[in-house]
Amino acid sequence: MEHTHPSGRLEPAIWDYGYHSLRLLAGALRSESDRCADGLLIDLGCGEKPYAPLFRARTIGVDRTYRHGDPDVVGFAESLPIRSG
């Protein structure tokens, strides 16, 4: 199984594995990006943060390991002391 390089997640090539899913996801994130323009965005499972350029908000990447990316925080989402609102 071939995986799309993170930089290709915003504009996947038609032959990329998961092309349709990636294209739909990138489109949905683009359409919602203005909603959190002035806030804080927490990207859970951020990996190499391929979607961070879509957002003007301050973005914190969280992943459970450094193995597949460069998260700002390493840990599990359930353990983060974050309140909504």
Stockholm file with secondary structure:
# STOCKHOLM 1.0

chainA/1-85         MEHTHPSGRLEPAIWDYGYHSLRLLAGALRSESDRCADGLLIDLGCGEKPYAPLFRARTIGVDRTYRHGDPDVVGFAESLPIRSG
#=GR chainA/1-85 SS CCCCCGGGSSSCCTTSTTHHHHHHHHHHHHHHGGGGTTSEEEEETCTTCTTGGGCCSEEEEEESCSTTSCCSEESCGGGCCCCCC
#=GC SS_cons        CCCCCGGGSSSCCTTSTTHHHHHHHHHHHHHHGGGGTTSEEEEETCTTCTTGGGCCSEEEEEESCSTTSCCSEESCGGGCCCCCC
//
